[in-house]
Amino acid sequence: MIDAADKLRIKVAKNELDNLLDHPAIKKRNVPILFFANKMDLGIAMNEQEVAKEMQLYELTDRAWHIQ
């Protein structure tokens, strides 16, 4: 779950994602990742492309991902 309206906390979410992807049990498996972007209805919220950019998801070439 990602708060799309909180640009500061998305950095924390990115760090958590990095930690998760570095875990040996996940690192060697090609599991897809689904991100739920919360608060997308707020005017200050980032859209899907902005969330993906902030989370550096476009650099994840070894697994599928989707933002809902």
Legacy VTK file of the C-alpha trace (Angstrom):
# vtk DataFile Version 3.0
C-alpha trace
ASCII
DATASET POLYDATA
POINTS 68 float
0.000 0.000 0.000
1.427 3.350 -1.062
0.052 6.728 0.018
0.016 8.544 -3.335
-0.556 11.883 -1.601
2.542 11.714 0.625
5.758 12.435 -1.279
7.889 12.176 1.850
6.645 8.728 2.906
7.049 7.333 -0.603
10.804 7.480 0.026
10.256 5.195 3.022
8.164 2.873 0.868
10.965 2.790 -1.719
13.483 1.827 0.986
11.161 -0.943 2.193
10.763 -2.208 -1.367
14.534 -2.298 -1.800
14.905 -4.253 1.439
12.220 -6.701 0.354
13.744 -7.244 -3.080
17.179 -7.840 -1.524
15.864 -10.609 0.725
17.312 -13.975 -0.407
13.906 -15.682 -0.465
12.519 -13.054 -2.848
15.637 -12.133 -4.782
15.940 -15.497 -6.518
12.220 -15.752 -7.337
10.520 -13.906 -10.156
7.327 -12.983 -8.327
5.130 -10.158 -9.628
4.379 -7.198 -7.357
1.055 -5.395 -7.023
1.102 -1.887 -5.546
-2.067 -0.329 -4.192
-1.890 3.459 -4.471
-4.090 4.937 -1.771
-5.685 8.435 -1.860
-5.536 8.756 -5.646
-8.744 10.790 -5.489
-7.012 13.710 -3.757
-5.899 16.641 -5.890
-2.400 16.548 -4.421
-1.917 12.824 -5.095
0.622 11.499 -7.567
-0.747 9.590 -10.541
0.358 6.042 -11.409
3.275 7.207 -13.553
4.561 9.543 -10.842
4.339 6.795 -8.214
6.213 4.413 -10.522
8.897 7.043 -11.114
9.318 7.816 -7.406
9.471 4.106 -6.567
11.881 3.530 -9.497
9.659 0.739 -10.752
10.702 1.275 -14.358
14.122 -0.076 -13.305
12.593 -3.386 -12.176
13.251 -5.361 -15.321
13.415 -8.780 -13.669
9.784 -8.945 -12.511
6.325 -7.771 -13.434
4.647 -5.032 -11.416
1.363 -3.153 -11.511
-0.068 -0.133 -9.714
-3.770 -0.255 -8.888
LINES 1 69
68 0 1 2 3 4 5 6 7 8 9 10 11 12 13 14 15 16 17 18 19 20 21 22 23 24 25 26 27 28 29 30 31 32 33 34 35 36 37 38 39 40 41 42 43 44 45 46 47 48 49 50 51 52 53 54 55 56 57 58 59 60 61 62 63 64 65 66 67
